[in-house]
Amino acid sequence: MLSKVDKHIGTMLFLYTESHVYYGKVEMVQGREIYITIGDQVLIIDGRTLVHVCST
């Protein structure tokens, strides 16, 4: 799943985890962590919790 996200750095993605859906700009992938910008906040998502990735 992380390899799909890694290919889309700098673009907007929907990231689906087991309990949440995030929509934001992927800033970087470091190890198992995904850094995305949503509005003016940067969130760090554990890549092991991803169940689906979708571009707009």
Sequence and secondary structure as in RCSB ss.txt:
>XXXX:A:sequence
MLSKVDKHIGTMLFLYTESHVYYGKVEMVQGREIYITIGDQVLIIDGRTLVHVCST
>XXXX:A:secstr
 HHHHHTTTTSEEEEEESS EEEEEEEEEETTEEEEEETTEEEEEEGGGEEEEEE 
